[in-house]
Amino acid sequence: MTLPDAPARAPAPATVQRIGLKLVLAALLPVVMLAALAIYTLEASHAQHHQRADQDAQSLAAALERGLAAEVEKIDIALLSIAELLERHAKGGRFGLDDTKAFIASQIARHPELGGLRISDQQGDTLIGKGLAGQPLPNMADRDWFIQQRDNPQAGLVLSRPFTRKTDGVQVVTLSRRHL
């Protein structure tokens, strides 16, 4: 004799919910893991790019520093040459304005960055300067770099703060040396 099949029991609603929850969690787990991996990778990449940018900035700054130091050295050598010429003229009892202008023109031809070269006297009045024809000669006595050179004969090469040039309103930095 066979027993009739027992009616299939429907799983309890709580069991269905647990199974469904487990399936949803099992499906979400890889998504969450991939999202975490993506976030980690992005943060690591971001940090690496910042590190690389810092290294590039430091390399660029070092290259600019070397280039600027070389330019300053060239300008200083030219200023020393001009100061020596002026001292020789002073010791000889003459100030050869034409000779000095010719020498300065030759220095500017060799070093175009000297284009704004000016020579001032002890009162700050400009005696020689390229591009000043037809203009009143500026007085530099109020400039910090001039005051430092005037008050300290041992100052050597002085680098000014940026300022607005009196002749044309352009922002510049001045390298100066005392002469005489």
C-alpha positions in Angstrom: 0.0 0.0 0.0 1.3 3.3 -0.8 0.8 6.3 1.2 -0.5 9.3 -0.5 2.1 12.0 -1.0 2.0 14.3 1.8 1.2 17.8 0.7 4.4 19.8 0.2 5.0 22.1 2.9 5.6 25.6 2.0 8.7 27.1 3.6 8.0 29.4 6.4 7.9 33.0 5.4 10.8 33.8 7.8 13.0 31.1 6.0 12.2 32.6 2.6 13.2 36.0 3.9 16.5 34.7 5.3 17.3 32.9 2.1 16.5 36.1 0.1 18.6 38.2 2.4 21.5 35.8 2.1 21.2 35.9 -1.7 21.2 39.7 -1.7 24.2 39.8 0.7 26.0 37.3 -1.4 25.4 39.4 -4.5 26.3 42.7 -2.8 29.5 41.4 -1.2 31.5 41.3 -4.5 30.1 44.8 -5.4 31.2 46.2 -2.0 34.6 44.5 -2.3 35.1 45.9 -5.8 34.1 49.4 -4.6 36.5 49.2 -1.7 39.3 48.0 -4.1 38.5 50.9 -6.5 38.6 53.5 -3.6 41.9 52.1 -2.4 43.4 52.1 -5.9 42.2 55.7 -6.5 43.6 56.9 -3.2 47.0 55.2 -3.9 47.1 56.7 -7.4 46.2 60.1 -6.1 49.0 59.9 -3.5 51.4 58.7 -6.2 50.5 61.6 -8.5 50.9 64.1 -5.6 54.3 62.6 -4.8 55.3 62.8 -8.5 54.1 66.4 -8.7 56.1 67.4 -5.6 59.2 65.8 -7.2 58.6 67.6 -10.5 58.1 70.9 -8.7 61.3 70.4 -6.7 63.2 69.6 -9.8 61.9 72.6 -11.7 62.6 74.8 -8.7 66.2 73.5 -8.6 66.7 74.1 -12.3 65.3 77.6 -12.0 67.5 78.3 -9.1 70.6 77.2 -11.0 69.6 79.3 -14.0 68.8 82.3 -11.9 72.1 82.0 -10.0 74.0 81.8 -13.3 72.3 85.0 -14.6 73.0 86.8 -11.3 76.6 85.8 -11.5 76.9 87.1 -15.1 75.3 90.4 -14.2 77.5 90.7 -11.1 80.7 90.2 -13.2 79.5 92.9 -15.6 78.7 95.2 -12.7 82.2 94.5 -11.2 83.8 95.3 -14.6 81.9 98.6 -14.8 82.7 99.6 -11.2 86.4 98.9 -11.8 86.4 101.1 -14.9 84.7 103.9 -13.0 87.3 103.5 -10.2 90.2 103.6 -12.7 88.7 106.8 -14.2 88.3 108.3 -10.7 91.9 107.5 -9.7 93.1 109.0 -13.0 91.3 112.3 -12.1 88.9 112.0 -15.0 85.5 110.6 -15.6 85.4 109.6 -19.2 81.7 109.7 -19.9 82.1 108.7 -23.5 84.5 105.9 -22.7 82.2 104.7 -20.0 79.1 104.8 -22.2 81.0 102.8 -24.9 82.1 100.2 -22.4 78.5 99.9 -21.0 77.2 99.5 -24.5 79.7 96.7 -25.1 78.6 95.0 -21.8 74.9 95.3 -22.8 75.7 93.8 -26.2 77.2 90.8 -24.5 74.6 90.7 -21.7 71.2 91.9 -23.0 69.7 91.5 -19.5 71.7 94.6 -18.6 69.5 96.7 -20.8 68.2 98.7 -17.9 71.6 99.5 -16.6 71.9 102.9 -14.8 74.9 104.6 -13.2 74.0 107.1 -10.4 76.1 109.5 -8.5 76.4 109.8 -4.7 73.2 111.8 -4.5 71.2 109.2 -6.5 71.1 111.3 -9.7 71.3 109.1 -12.8 74.4 109.9 -14.9 74.2 107.2 -17.5 71.3 105.1 -18.6 70.1 103.5 -21.8 66.8 104.6 -23.2 66.7 107.8 -21.2 67.2 110.3 -24.0 64.7 113.1 -23.9 63.5 112.1 -20.5 64.3 113.7 -17.2 67.0 111.5 -15.5 65.5 109.8 -12.5 66.9 110.1 -9.0 67.4 106.8 -7.1 68.1 108.2 -3.7 64.8 107.0 -2.3 65.3 103.4 -3.4 66.1 100.8 -0.6 68.9 99.3 -2.7 70.5 102.8 -3.2 70.3 103.6 0.5 71.8 100.3 1.4 74.7 100.8 -1.1 75.2 104.4 0.0 75.2 103.6 3.8 77.2 100.4 3.6 80.4 100.5 1.4 80.9 96.8 2.0 77.4 95.7 0.9 78.6 94.0 -2.3 75.9 92.9 -4.7 72.5 94.0 -3.5 69.3 92.4 -4.8 66.3 94.7 -4.4 62.7 93.9 -3.6 60.4 94.1 -6.7 59.4 97.7 -7.4 57.9 99.9 -10.1 60.6 101.5 -12.4 60.3 105.3 -12.5 61.0 105.6 -16.2 58.3 103.3 -17.5 56.2 101.9 -14.7 57.4 98.3 -15.2 57.9 96.0 -12.2 61.6 95.1 -11.8 64.2 93.7 -9.5 67.5 95.5 -9.3 70.9 94.1 -8.9 73.3 96.8 -7.8 76.9 97.4 -6.8 78.4 100.5 -5.2 81.1 102.2 -7.3 83.8 104.7 -6.1 
